[in-house]
Amino acid sequence: MPKPAAKPASKSRTAYVCSECGADFTKWQGQCGECGGWNTLSEFVVEPAAKAGASVAASRRSSWAGRADAPAVTALSDVRHSEEDRVSTGIGEFDRVLGGGLVHGSVVLVGGDPGIGKSTLLLQAISKMAGSLPGLYVTGEESLAQVAGRAARLGVPVDGVHALAETGVERVLEHAVKMRPGLIIADSIQTLWTEELSAAPGSVSQVRESAARLVRYAKETGTAVFLVGHVTKEGGIAGPRVLEHMVDAVLYFEGESGSRFRVLRAFKNRFGAVNELGVFVMGDKGLREVPNPSAIFLSGSHSPQPGSCVMVTREGTRPLLVEVQALVDASPLSNPRRVAVGMEGNRLAMLLAVLHRHGGVGVGDQDVFVNVVGGIRVQETAADLPVLLAVLSSLRDRPLAEQTVAFGEVGLSGEIRPVPNGEERLKEAATHGFKRAIVPKSNAPKSGRVGDMEVIAVERLADALASAV
């Protein structure tokens, strides 16, 4: 009886994966057929499940063979844990965003627009930590001479800092195993590639696999790793979205073009508060931290101006005083413009509708421009009341009372809702010399005062407008 023909061994195949939606195709095409994105398909080598599973199982057996600490099912209550041992970066605002310092074995992804200061900040940090945490600066975009020249131009001491101009992940890890650094900076992750994939550097598969190898090395050796990420024109980090899930912290640099101020915000942090904020000033000697950012976000004008209101927002664990400006002007257009810089545009349109319906103030034939001073982006609802007060002040061309601060959420029915940490916000305003605060009734102290500052508690939007202008 003839033997059945053996099944041909399955081979690896090449797929083209969309970096926006994850859809895969058998051949390259200019536009993704699922999400409609242009030039988003990247080559990706797909191994058969049996082959991939066998290779993974073999690698695990070889790595755990004979080891006493092989993985085992354990009751979570029996697991011993301790507080993370943190190392200061030597930059206070950077430590704040990281949650109090750098944790051994953590992987941090830093993104931002070109030239905003990502490489500068990390070069300053690795220099300050050289004495306590030996570092390796891996550059895939610059030569070693360029890195050394930038350090000399910024006045950054490089004693104890080692650098490597390399893009191959295998060779980077070989040098890391020999040197045993406590910190690795990969600038940038989009330039790294692994020999096991045929895709070009910067593709979805190369970015994911390169990051996975660095993450695995960090967890096995306790080495802290910083990954510098490029951003797309939409503002997200280039490459697969899974990259942000793989790392422990995701930090974004923000800043208006032409402004000296830089804001470093934590969007994900497994070792600290999310949405923590660090403020820096870019100068000829690099980035300089701003320990009291409220002072720089307030207007330098000594006399109150129409269309201006100071609010107390909260970023992470710190209250922050920010000036909100509004400009209301007669519109020559049949559809007046609503422009919001530093806050969500849809929320501005909603607030203007509430102002008309429950405040009796209509701006339907007016252009309304709202700007948050300093390039900061306010993402909480405590800005609702200050925005409407600034709009009313500009419309009537009458400034608010001198040294007035406000915060509160405005509901669709015209009620003023409380916001978290109201007492801390009031204390921050009193510390900076404000004499009058308009706040939700639930956030007001029983005494009606905080130090020398009078607190006006309001329940309805009409009450807040009457007490402001």
C-alpha positions, 0 to 999 in steps of 0.5 A: 500500500503506497504511503500517503504523500508527505505534506509540504513544509509550510513556509514563511510568507510576506504580508503588508500590514497597515500601521493605522488599523492593523489590516494585512494584505498579500501585496503592497498597495498605495492605499489601505483598503480598510481604513483608507490611509495612504502609504501606511502599508509596511512589509511584515514576515509572517511565520507559520503558527507551528514553526513559530510555536516550536521555536518559541517553545525551544527557546523557553526550554533552553532558557529555563532548563535547570533553573530554580526560578522557572515560572510557576503558578503562585498565589498573588498574596504570597508574592513578595514585593517592595517599593521601587528603587528609584534613581534621580535623573538630576533634573527635578521636573523630569523626576516628577514626570517619571513619578519620582525618579527612574526605576531600574528595569523600566522602559520609557518611550519619549516622543515629540516633534523634531527639534523640540528637545528629546535628545537634548533632555536625555543627553543632559540626564545621562550626563547627570546620572553618569556617577551613579548609573553608568549609561550607554547612548546609542545613536542611529541618526547622528555620528559620535562626533555630532553627539560630542559636539552637541554636548560641548555646545550645551556645556554638558560634561561627558565624563563617564558617558559612553556612546555607540553609533549603531542601528543593529539591535543584535550588535547593540545588545552584544555591546550592552552585555559586555559593558553592563550599563545601568541605562541605555538610550536608543535614539531613535527606535525607528532607526533600529533593525534586527537581522531576522526580519527582511523589512526595512528599518522603521517599518512596523515589524522592525520597530516592534521586534527591535523594541521587544528585544530591548524590553526583554533585555531591560527586564532580564538585567534590570537596565533602564531603557529610554526609547526616542520615538518619531511622531507622525503628522497627526502627532502620534508616535510613528510605528505600531500602536503596540509599541506604547503598550510594550513600554512602562511609560510614554512621555510626550514633549509639547510646545508651540512653534517659536516658543521657548517653553517645553512641556513634558507630559506623561500619558502612561506611567506604570510607576507614577501618576498619569498626566503629570507635567514637567515644564522646561525652558529651551536656552543656549545651554539646553533645557532648563527646568522651571520649578514654579511654572505658574509664574510663567503662564500668567500674564506679565501685565500688571493691570487687568485686561478685557477677555482674560481670566486666570484659572487653576488647573491640575496636572498630575499631582500639582495645581497650576495657574494658567491664563485663559484669553478670549477674543469676541468680535463681529463676524463678517461670515455667515458661519462665525468661527469658533477657534480654540487653542489649548482646549477642545474645540467641540467643548468650546462650542458646547459652552457657548450654547450653554452661555446663550441658553442659561446665561442670556448672552448670545454670541451667534453672530460673533467670531470667538477665539480662545487661547490658553497662554503658554502653549499648555493644553488643558484637558480637564473640565475645570476650565469651563467657567474661566473660559465663559468668564473670559468670553463675557469679559471680551464681549462687554469689553470690561475686565474682570476684577483685579486678582480674580481666579476661577475654576469649575465645570459647567453643566448643560443645564447651567449648573456649576459642578465641583472639580477634584482637589478644590482646596489645593487649587484655592491654596495655590491661588492664595499663595500667588497673591490672588484676592478673589476666587469664583468657584463651585459651591461644593469646593468653597470652604465654610469660612468663605475665605482662604487666607486673605482671599475671598471665595465666592461660591456659585451654583448657577452660571447666571450667578457666576456671570453676575459676580464676575463682570 
